[in-house]
Amino acid sequence: MLYREKPENFSPKFKAAGCFLEWDGNILLLFRAGDRNVDPNTWCVPAGKIEEGETKEDCIIREVKEEIGMSYTPEHFEYLHETYCRYTEFDFVYYVFRVKVQEEPKIALNREHTEYAWMTPEEALTKPLIRDEDAVIRLIYGSHL
């Protein structure tokens, strides 16, 4: 479950950052490989855990580079929200960023993902998404979706 305000007794196991890459009215989604420990065979945005000593900005720059092969500077990233995720197994803080690009980037996937697709937020909501990605999409692109 995704929250905008910190829930009572929230005890984060880790912090993570994710990025919505936007091009031509679409967002980039990655399909998680079947061997992933968490939510395999689901769609997600580039994201990952913040490592010790990293800022949320350092993390998202690293994750975007690792997962799709794109190098962006901090100025490219728009920080959108701090959200709180509560799963049965654990809690975590999720920082959401956005990058708007003018040209279609050349995506180079790492082994964590097997395919990618550009789709509208509405189309994304019809796909099997990683947990709470639908709530983040609605948060960013409107509750009317």
LINCORWO-V747422 format. One record per run of one state. SS is the DSSP state (H for helix, E for strand, C for the rest). FROM is the first residue (numbers start at 1). LEN is the number of residues. If there is no record, write none. Layout:
# LINCORWO-V747422
ss:from:len
SS:FROM:LEN
SS:FROM:LEN
This chain:
# LINCORWO-V747422
ss:from:len
C:1:1
E:2:2
C:4:8
E:12:12
C:24:2
E:26:7
C:33:10
E:43:2
C:45:1
E:46:4
C:50:6
H:56:13
C:69:5
H:74:3
C:77:1
E:78:9
C:87:4
E:91:10
C:101:12
E:113:7
C:120:1
H:121:4
C:125:4
E:129:1
C:130:3
H:133:9
C:142:4
